Amino acid sequence: MKQGLTFFFLMLGFLAMAQPINDDCDGVIDLGVAPFCPENVFFSNVDATASDIGFGNIPNCFNGGTVQNDVWFAFTTSDTIFDYTITLTGMADGMDASIVNPQIALYRGDCMVDGLAELLCVSAAPGETSVELDAEGLTPNVTYFIRINDYSATGTPNWGTFLLCVDEQDPVSTIDEDGSTACSGTLYDSGGPDGDYGNNENNVFVICPNQPNQCINFTLEYYNVEFSEFTVTDQLNFYDGDAPNPADLIANIGGTDFATEITDGGGVCLMLQASSGCMTVEFISDGTSTFEGFAGSWECSSQACDVPDPITVDANVTEEDIVDALSTPQTTFTITNITCDEGSYGTFQAGDNTDLGLERGLLLTTGDLNWAVGPNLDEGGGNGNANRGQPGDPDLDVLSNLFGNGTTSNDACILELDVVAATDELTFEYIFGSDEYTEFVGTNFNDIFAFLISGPGIVGEAAIGNQLNIATLPNPENTFVQINSVNNEMNWQYFRSNELGQSLGYDGLTSDYLGVKKSLTARAEVIPCSTYHLKLAIADRGDFSWDSGVFISELRGGAPNITISFNSGIDYLIEDCTDEPDDLVISLNSPLEDTTTYNVVVEGSATLGVDYLLDLPDQVTFLPGQTNFSFPITVLSDMDNNEGIETIRISLTNDFGCGSVTYTTLDVELHDVLNVEINAGQDTTRLCVGGSVGLTAEGAAQYFWTPVNIFDNPSAGAPVVTPTESGWVSVVGNVLDCTDTDSIYLEILDPFVQIQAEEPVEICRGDTVMLRALNNVGSEGLVWSPAAFVTEPNQPITMVFPDNPTDFIATVNIAGCSVADTISVDVDFLNIPALANDTTICQNYSVQLADLINPDTSTVTYSWTPSGS
């Protein structure tokens, strides 16, 4: 019995000192398909030793530069969840203490030396026992690896036991939750989506994505905080960094920093950027009152922050230019009158990298067209060129009397046209901007504009000839859009501050409700094929010095939109990737008052019923108040993968009495198989020895590159690769259940060139020398210079014929790798003296027959005949 007890205690001692089974990656504990979040399953890293995975063995965020006491876990992503939160909670299990200072790294790849790529990493703050890691956009049905250890500054282990949870990420945060390491997310004030913030708050939310990034783009979708004209009350501040450091202030709503100040109150669509890798959001409230607060979303990017471009304007326009800027196939129109001072109207262009919200169209201003161009460097300032000395407009003055304080207009700019719409609706997008925002809100400095329509069926204001103003808010209905009706205090849901704007010079702009889109919609129901008169007018009121302008897009007949809501993450259809159908959506921007029917035309090379299923009727009819239809579209497997890319074209047409018109068309591709390509199918790319090159994969929603140890981000669609030797690299692309692989050969170039002279390089003028460029690239990219004295400037063997001593250079430039060699050819030229004319002399007299030649400047020797003379 005594011997048995001794053996038992020895065994206990051995087990207590044993390493965990998941001490290395090859002993990983498989958690199965996530989510995995048991409440009473303990894990431990007690007695774990440091593992070595080869390349990238030390995770980027692990403190101390070691991986002592690390243990390994694995989980497989589901086919329906893409964003996860990995939570480690230190907790004693009754035998061991809790882990302290935990650290987590997430990998993808193969559990072998040089086979794993680090994706994300997080380290707990000193003394903490818990840590969270947000992992977004993970590929479905793929295994990921979790590495956990503890950090100790003294070498004494902080190992212990812990709970581990891999769960679906909660996409919504509130500012009192401290922060997030996610690459994207949504942030609300402390009241969340539906409540107000509280009094006496002082909250800081730090966004530090654990995914490497060069820019965090934050869109403040809306904000409404206490407004005070003379004192500081509630403040919403943004910083480019991981703390509320005043030196890093980006924007302050309701604050006092003039350079970054945005007037408090409300607004929408505010775009902010941080380039430090983190962004801090700070909210401070006093004890006076509470409001809706704010809602915003962020997304990190591997690309550097891209400052929006200014718009471009053109004041030198003809009527034809205006027609081109506003016309569409659904409308025809003629210009009947332009009453605008030269330089105050014209066309505008706004590319993808501007923050206007309209691409092109007409711009009418009360002053100088160029004043609309950003950046906004003169917040609150007036324009010295704004006073055009022009009269106002009587119709605008009537509207001012009826719906305002009666202030008369001046510096009016007016465009009138007759329009025929081939539909039952006339519509266009517009944005009003002004420098009178926000300091002149509530005063007589209240610039006005209106879009007045008249014609059959239009019931407007009798005092202005039955014209109807369609430049109004959708809610409250019939609210005219002007400085005093849309601003940071009133109807702020339609206002966006441009005090820090880059694309535009105005201090404030209008928007759709809560920034659903950046433009408002002017809309009038019309009788198809009838002629309507449209008057677009804007004017100053109360001053001549502060500009306003209205941006107007194309005139359209009301038409539905056709879109497909893809569940795959790409914008085309593929066979055999999922059993879940996508959704074809036909929608209206706003409800109609009358029943309207459109004919549906389905065309394309794909065959309905063979290649796809779509139960789409021949006609869709929108009843009053109805705005959308949704139809499932399912791709069928026809077992034929050699059809190539097929197309489906869906169009909506109608004839309202003035000819059939196609209003909307959607083209979508249908692929037999997933096709992933690197660099558009290129099979080889070259780079210099010791260099890097960017690769781009296309065709899938998610990617993973191997070998992982030579890529900066193996999960990116466009990573940078730094190989040490020539060889193949591969990428696996995923779209739901479909995968495809492509490879490309990386050829490392280390070019060499050396010039060899086949003949002596000391020649007389007029002679030639044969030169040879020895190289290791088959003379690809070989160039001789100076070319003027070379017979074959691109061949390895060439003749050179310089007139003077010359350095000849052979350069090899291939795929950006350049080397050169130089050789000097010495030319000795013959200095022929100028002889004297025939001369008669006396016997025994001498004569100089030629000019003297300095022996210090020439090595030429001369002989005369007869020699005895």
Rosetta blueprint (number, residue, H / E / L):
1 M L
2 K H
3 Q H
4 G H
5 L H
6 T H
7 F H
8 F H
9 F H
10 L H
11 M H
12 L H
13 G H
14 F H
15 L H
16 A H
17 M L
18 A L
19 Q L
20 P L
21 I L
22 N L
23 D L
24 D L
25 C H
26 D H
27 G H
28 V L
29 I E
30 D E
31 L E
32 G E
33 V E
34 A L
35 P L
36 F E
37 C L
38 P L
39 E L
40 N L
41 V L
42 F L
43 F E
44 S E
45 N L
46 V L
47 D L
48 A L
49 T L
50 A L
51 S L
52 D L
53 I L
54 G L
55 F L
56 G L
57 N L
58 I L
59 P L
60 N L
61 C L
62 F L
63 N H
64 G H
65 G H
66 T L
67 V L
68 Q L
69 N L
70 D L
71 V E
72 W E
73 F E
74 A E
75 F E
76 T E
77 T L
78 S L
79 D L
80 T L
81 I L
82 F L
83 D L
84 Y E
85 T E
86 I E
87 T E
88 L E
89 T E
90 G E
91 M L
92 A L
93 D L
94 G L
95 M L
96 D L
97 A L
98 S E
99 I L
100 V L
101 N L
102 P E
103 Q E
104 I E
105 A E
106 L E
107 Y E
108 R E
109 G E
110 D L
111 C L
112 M L
113 V L
114 D L
115 G L
116 L E
117 A E
118 E E
119 L E
120 L E
121 C E
122 V E
123 S E
124 A L
125 A L
126 P L
127 G L
128 E L
129 T L
130 S E
131 V E
132 E E
133 L E
134 D E
135 A E
136 E L
137 G L
138 L L
139 T L
140 P L
141 N L
142 V L
143 T E
144 Y E
145 F E
146 I E
147 R E
148 I E
149 N E
150 D E
151 Y L
152 S L
153 A L
154 T L
155 G L
156 T L
157 P L
158 N L
159 W L
160 G L
161 T E
162 F E
163 L E
164 L E
165 C E
166 V E
167 D E
168 E E
169 Q L
170 D L
171 P L
172 V E
173 S E
174 T E
175 I H
176 D H
177 E H
178 D L
179 G E
180 S E
181 T L
182 A L
183 C L
184 S E
185 G E
186 T E
187 L E
188 Y E
189 D L
190 S L
191 G L
192 G L
193 P L
194 D L
195 G L
196 D L
197 Y L
198 G L
199 N L
200 N L
201 E L
202 N E
203 N E
204 V E
205 F E
206 V E
207 I E
208 C L
209 P L
210 N L
211 Q L
212 P L
213 N L
214 Q L
215 C E
216 I E
217 N E
218 F E
219 T E
220 L E
221 E E
222 Y E
223 Y E
224 N E
225 V L
226 E L
227 F L
228 S L
229 E L
230 F L
231 T L
232 V L
233 T L
234 D L
235 Q E
236 L E
237 N E
238 F E
239 Y E
240 D L
241 G L
242 D L
243 A L
244 P L
245 N L
246 P H
247 A H
248 D H
249 L E
250 I E
251 A E
252 N E
253 I E
254 G L
255 G L
256 T L
257 D L
258 F H
259 A H
260 T H
261 E E
262 I E
263 T L
264 D L
265 G L
266 G E
267 G E
268 V E
269 C E
270 L E
271 M E
272 L E
273 Q E
274 A E
275 S L
276 S L
277 G L
278 C L
279 M E
280 T E
281 V E
282 E E
283 F E
284 I E
285 S L
286 D L
287 G L
288 T L
289 S L
290 T L
291 F L
292 E L
293 G E
294 F E
295 A E
296 G E
297 S E
298 W E
299 E E
300 C E
301 S E
302 S L
303 Q L
304 A L
305 C L
306 D L
307 V L
308 P L
309 D L
310 P L
311 I L
312 T E
313 V E
314 D E
315 A L
316 N L
317 V L
318 T L
319 E H
320 E H
321 D H
322 I H
323 V H
324 D H
325 A H
326 L H
327 S L
328 T E
329 P L
330 Q L
331 T E
332 T E
333 F E
334 T E
335 I E
336 T E
337 N E
338 I E
339 T E
340 C L
341 D L
342 E L
343 G L
344 S L
345 Y E
346 G E
347 T E
348 F E
349 Q E
350 A L
351 G L
352 D L
353 N L
354 T L
355 D L
356 L L
357 G L
358 L L
359 E L
360 R E
361 G E
362 L E
363 L E
364 L E
365 T E
366 T L
367 G L
368 D L
369 L H
370 N H
371 W H
372 A H
373 V E
374 G L
375 P L
376 N L
377 L L
378 D L
379 E L
380 G L
381 G L
382 G L
383 N L
384 G L
385 N L
386 A L
387 N L
388 R L
389 G L
390 Q L
391 P E
392 G L
393 D L
394 P H
395 D H
396 L H
397 D H
398 V H
399 L H
400 S H
401 N H
402 L H
403 F H
404 G L
405 N L
406 G L
407 T L
408 T L
409 S E
410 N E
411 D E
412 A E
413 C E
414 I E
415 L E
416 E E
417 L E
418 D E
419 V E
420 V E
421 A E
422 A L
423 T L
424 D L
425 E E
426 L E
427 T E
428 F E
429 E E
430 Y E
431 I E
432 F E
433 G E
434 S E
435 D L
436 E L
437 Y L
438 T L
439 E L
440 F L
441 V L
442 G L
443 T L
444 N L
445 F L
446 N L
447 D L
448 I E
449 F E
450 A E
451 F E
452 L E
453 I E
454 S E
455 G L
456 P L
457 G L
458 I L
459 V L
460 G L
461 E E
462 A H
463 A H
464 I H
465 G L
466 N L
467 Q E
468 L E
469 N E
470 I L
471 A L
472 T E
473 L E
474 P L
475 N L
476 P L
477 E L
478 N L
479 T E
480 F E
481 V L
482 Q E
483 I L
484 N L
485 S L
486 V L
487 N L
488 N L
489 E L
490 M L
491 N L
492 W H
493 Q H
494 Y H
495 F E
496 R E
497 S E
498 N L
499 E L
500 L L
501 G L
502 Q L
503 S L
504 L E
505 G L
506 Y L
507 D L
508 G E
509 L E
510 T E
511 S L
512 D L
513 Y H
514 L H
515 G H
516 V L
517 K L
518 K L
519 S L
520 L E
521 T E
522 A E
523 R E
524 A E
525 E E
526 V L
527 I L
528 P L
529 C L
530 S L
531 T E
532 Y E
533 H E
534 L E
535 K E
536 L E
537 A E
538 I E
539 A E
540 D E
541 R E
542 G L
543 D L
544 F L
545 S L
546 W L
547 D L
548 S E
549 G E
550 V E
551 F E
552 I E
553 S L
554 E L
555 L L
556 R E
557 G E
558 G L
559 A L
560 P L
561 N E
562 I E
563 T E
564 I E
565 S E
566 F L
567 N L
568 S L
569 G L
570 I L
571 D L
572 Y L
573 L E
574 I E
575 E L
576 D L
577 C L
578 T L
579 D L
580 E L
581 P L
582 D E
583 D E
584 L E
585 V E
586 I E
587 S E
588 L L
589 N L
590 S L
591 P L
592 L L
593 E L
594 D L
595 T L
596 T E
597 T E
598 Y E
599 N E
600 V E
601 V E
602 V E
603 E E
604 G L
605 S L
606 A L
607 T L
608 L E
609 G L
610 V L
611 D L
612 Y E
613 L E
614 L E
615 D L
616 L L
617 P L
618 D L
619 Q E
620 V E
621 T E
622 F E
623 L L
624 P L
625 G L
626 Q L
627 T L
628 N E
629 F E
630 S E
631 F E
632 P E
633 I E
634 T E
635 V E
636 L L
637 S L
638 D L
639 M L
640 D L
641 N L
642 N L
643 E L
644 G L
645 I L
646 E E
647 T E
648 I E
649 R E
650 I E
651 S E
652 L E
653 T E
654 N E
655 D E
656 F L
657 G L
658 C L
659 G L
660 S E
661 V E
662 T E
663 Y E
664 T E
665 T E
666 L E
667 D E
668 V E
669 E E
670 L E
671 H E
672 D L
673 V L
674 L L
675 N L
676 V L
677 E E
678 I E
679 N H
680 A H
681 G H
682 Q L
683 D L
684 T E
685 T E
686 R E
687 L E
688 C E
689 V L
690 G L
691 G L
692 S L
693 V E
694 G E
695 L L
696 T L
697 A E
698 E E
699 G L
700 A L
701 A L
702 Q E
703 Y E
704 F E
705 W E
706 T E
707 P L
708 V H
709 N H
710 I H
711 F E
712 D L
713 N L
714 P L
715 S L
716 A L
717 G L
718 A L
719 P L
720 V E
721 V E
722 T L
723 P L
724 T L
725 E L
726 S L
727 G E
728 W E
729 V E
730 S E
731 V E
732 V E
733 G E
734 N E
735 V E
736 L L
737 D L
738 C E
739 T E
740 D E
741 T E
742 D E
743 S E
744 I E
745 Y E
746 L E
747 E E
748 I E
749 L E
750 D L
751 P L
752 F L
753 V E
754 Q E
755 I E
756 Q E
757 A E
758 E L
759 E L
760 P L
761 V L
762 E E
763 I E
764 C E
765 R L
766 G L
767 D L
768 T L
769 V E
770 M E
771 L E
772 R E
773 A E
774 L E
775 N E
776 N L
777 V L
778 G L
779 S L
780 E L
781 G L
782 L E
783 V E
784 W E
785 S E
786 P L
787 A H
788 A H
789 F H
790 V E
791 T L
792 E L
793 P L
794 N L
795 Q L
796 P L
797 I E
798 T E
799 M E
800 V E
801 F L
802 P L
803 D L
804 N L
805 P L
806 T E
807 D E
808 F E
809 I E
810 A E
811 T E
812 V E
813 N E
814 I E
815 A L
816 G L
817 C E
818 S E
819 V E
820 A E
821 D E
822 T E
823 I E
824 S E
825 V E
826 D E
827 V E
828 D E
829 F L
830 L L
831 N L
832 I L
833 P L
834 A L
835 L E
836 A L
837 N L
838 D L
839 T L
840 T L
841 I L
842 C L
843 Q L
844 N L
845 Y L
846 S L
847 V L
848 Q L
849 L L
850 A E
851 D L
852 L L
853 I L
854 N L
855 P L
856 D L
857 T L
858 S L
859 T L
860 V L
861 T L
862 Y L
863 S L
864 W L
865 T L
866 P L
867 S L
868 G L
869 S L
